[in-house]
């Protein structure tokens, strides 16, 4: 029973860290990345489709993304989706190829993004601590039911705390790496 609680907490904490990594890939840094536009939805014959399913996305150089639609008539909807997004990017079209040149980040924008990264990291830490709270609550319920001894409960709580400390350390590492990526010119 205790092993199931620990395993569940471990899996949920790992998912929180992965969610943080996924959210941070959408942030624009100094260099081009296909993850920047992966989440965009394009109107494809009346239904919204992910951009990656209607076009090929490639990084042509450090600051340029190239989007090649599978169909010629998809150029305009893709442009509209990019302009409507909150990314603040301007697509340049030449024939059926769309190029997005990423302007260099200003120092002010870097600081703003750094604050956002820090805020996302704090949210991930809160999620990890909530998972810890749930696991400890389950352990205390087992103790109340007399399913486990006080010593077993104490050991399990210590294990959950170690797991929490480890996960918070991983969150700090992810945030630090993203902040360094933002500061790189």
Number of C-alpha atoms within 10 A of each C-alpha: 11 17 9 10 16 20 14 14 23 20 10 16 25 16 14 21 21 15 12 20 18 12 13 20 16 16 17 19 25 18 19 20 23 18 17 16 22 15 14 18 20 24 17 16 9 7 8 11 15 15 22 19 14 20 19 14 21 15 16 15 12 12 16 18 22 21 27 20 21 13 10 11 11 18 21 16 15 24 19 13 16 21 14 12 13 9 13 10 14 15 20 13 15 9 9 16 16 21 21 20 18 20 13 13 17 10 11 9 13 19 15 12 20 20 13 15 22 17 13 18 23 16 15 24 24 14 17 26 18 15 20 22 17 14 24 22 13 15 24 17 14 17 17 12 9 10 13 16 11 15 10 14 19 15 12 19 21 13 13 22 17 12 18 22 15 13 21 22 13 15 25 17 13 18 22 16 11 21 20 12 15 22 15 11 10
